[in-house]
Amino acid sequence: MKKLFFLFFSVQFLFAQTKNSTVPVYYPPRGSWESKPPVSMGVDETKLKGAIQFAIEHETTLPKNQEIAQIYNFYKEPLSDGIGAFAERKSTSGLVIYKGYIIGSWGDVNNTEQTHSVTKSFLSTLIGLAVEKGLIKSIQDKVVEYVPMIEPYDPVVYRTGDQLGQSFFIKPFETEHNRKITWDHMLRQTSDWEGVLWGKPDWADRPDDKPSEWINRKRNEPGSVYKYNDTRVNALALAATTLWHRALPEVLREKIMDPIGASNQWHWTGYRNSWIVLDGKMIQSVSGGGHFGGGLFINAMDMARFGWLTYNKGKWKDQQLIAEKWIELSTTPTPANPGYGFMNFFLNTDKKLYPSAPATAYAHIGNGTNMIYVDRENELVIVARWIENKYLDELVGKIISAVKH
């Protein structure tokens, strides 16, 4: 009996040891990313090839010139003219990362292109770094408590008579409504921030079908209503710039992109008129997407590195670049929209986003459609660029089927 008990205990111990043993996580070194044949990873190569061909066949029909595509997307909006840079894209491209290794790709994954609102995930990450550094005590704090009056750069030396007495500064959070807005509201796009920034009124971005109510619309209590709005995102980017007292691309390069081995090809820009004077320096306040031009210009390989960073809950090799708690908060559903976390983490909690994927999966999504899909259950990161949005779930399902066959 004792021998049987000892044997049973030994088997259980060995099983537990095997179950708890971990394979070292692969982190691609700068300048390269190891590829492995799908079959060597237990992946159905035929299904994977079929999924990649599906992606190629369902490229977006919008123009490759992003300035023209922007007009196609937003021509119904008042004041929708682009004020930032645009770039020509190539055909659809993407990567399939399984257990950290490239098992498939298509298109030119090294071409730098606009990634539109995927930019928002990089912006919200910098807010997380500001919290970690102590620049923000709590995301439940009011933003107005942190943002000083801001001097826009104005190259005109002399003011005209009708400008005399007007403020030299902008105060984006000083209205009665905006003073109630917290960092959390801004991150979740539930602030209902009011105002005009860089010539773009909040009401002009994705307005409803009642023009008579645009300017004098009802103000919703912060936190109560979700509204996707790039002017408000740009207000957050401006607030973040004043926190760091540096251009946000500099912070991103130092804190995130260089440590994860990203290339030197990415570029993050704002608008021609979004320059401010801070500490005696001219700094461009960058945009959170390409709605009016600008945003992050990046290749698919660098997008995959960022996706692999968030997959690993902010850890890269022996460095915790983003606090694990921040990744958890970023993927916590927003009460006013359970399918959204912090921008731009789109969640699959109710399986409405991608019915073919696990509820725990999420994606960084931008217009185009640009997608970084993150799925810890299936050990997948997928980058898919310039695909019709309505086909993304089917693409994800096909790739999951290939790795789970």
KABELUR-V701550 format. One line per field, one symbol per residue. psi: psi as a letter, one per 40 degrees, with the letter a starting at -180 (. if undefined). burial: # if it has 9 or more other C-alpha atoms within 8 Angstrom, else .. A space follows every 50 residues. Layout:
psi=???
burial=???
This chain:
psi=dddddddddddddddddddeihhhhhhhiheihhiihddeefihdddddd ddddddefiieiidhddddddddfdehifeiheaiiihiaiiiiihhhfe iheiiiageehhihebedddddddddddddddeedhdieeihddeehiih hihhehdiiideeheiieiigefeidddeehidddddefedfhiahhfeh ideehfiafgdeeddfihhihhedhhhhhddddddddddddddefihddd dddddddddefiieeihhibidefhihhfeihhhhiieaedfiaahhiid dddddddddddffehhbehgdhhdddddddehihdegeehbihghhifde fddgdeiideiiihhiidihhhhhgddefihhhhhfihdeeddddddddd ddee.
burial=...................................#.#....###.#### ##.###.###...####.###...#.#..#.######.#.########.# ######.##.######################..##..#.####.##..# ##.................#.##...###.###.##########.##..# #####.#......#.......##.##..################.###.. #############..#.####..#####...################### ###########.####...#####.#########.#.############. #.##.###########.#########..##########..###.###### ###..
